[in-house]
């Protein structure tokens, strides 16, 4: 069948790569794609929010399955529009996507159904939010209610920091309408773990665990980003913790959605904090994570089209997810200045040396790139996701960093401590 992927980042490149390994994919298309994706898929420059033209494209190319990678089109109802046209699509409906599209909805759901999470209050008035700040114990987390490219969570150590966060989010609208409402949340600590899970509305099945590095600087310092690197599996996510999470978080979340009359088909991303009081949900996402996907899918042994179709058809219970007994690590190469202001159009050198080899386990997933004449240039804050496998995390991290040296562009920046917390165990 012909398959279409909606999105143009490193996550979508990893999805396209996994689709290219399927014996069931006759041809892969991607909108809008990027320079790396264009090497394995036919791309079309259609904006991801232009549902009408994407659907028209899907019909013209006789697409048998569409996979939506990005949060914004999911939250705005692209799946509903595809279904109206009788097209098969992988991803949650607009109603189900509220699990990510509204943090307040997600928090209320968890509270109502006893799913472990941090204590919180919700505000749609900045003055009331600022007044509440006088009553809390610091540090706290201030979160924009809607999607914010992974940057909508601000950790505040004192009243002044929190006041400024409310001012930025609710008054200055640095995250647009996503900041119309904010969640002020108890600050909890512990190792963070990402667990991506497939769901068909009746069954939820977790993939291999992973761990992201959100902050821009080494030692988890500086501003939040969309993710500066990841590794899989997480050594903090033990069998006992997994068993607890399946019963008290994953299955409970699906039960809660069903009780609310919401059918969820797609990927639920469980962002977990392993606190001293047990695992708690930090957030839900309703799609593959980035860069976690780059480390999880390279370890997956299943034909991914089989899984996508099982989720659509409600037969996920018949699928056994299988992952290689190894590890993978991803190091993000970013543009200097990210996640704030950065230059674009920098020529990327060294990609020709990066002869990716499946048997060697090295991958270069493009995130913010485009073609310019004979060159590939930077076109985003996160530029490339250099991913490598190894027998364990230590080897995978070493392999990924060794390959990062092949690549060069003006302003290239990366963290140097990906996986360090796991290696110190």
Secondary structure, DSSP 8 states (H G I E B T S, - for coil): -EEEEEE-SHHHHHHHHHHHT-TT-SEEEEEE--TTGGGTSEEE---TT-HHHHHHHHHHTTEEEEEE--HHHHHTTHHHHHHHTT--EES--TTTTHHHH-HHHHHHHHHHHT--B--EEEES-HHHHHHHGGGS-SSEEEEESS--TT--EEEESSHHHHHHHHIIIIIS-TTGGGGSSEEEEE---SEEEEEEEEEESS-EEEEEEEEE--EEETTTEEEE-S-SEEEES-TTS-HHHHHHHIIIIIHHHHHHHHHTT---EEEEEEEEEEETTEEEEEEEESS--TTHHHHHGGGB-S-HHHHHHHHHHT-GGG----B-SSEEEEEEEEETTTTS------B-B-GGG----TTTTEEEEESSEEEETTEEEE-SSEEEEEEEEESSHHHHHHHHHHHHTT-B-TTEE--S-TTHHHHT-
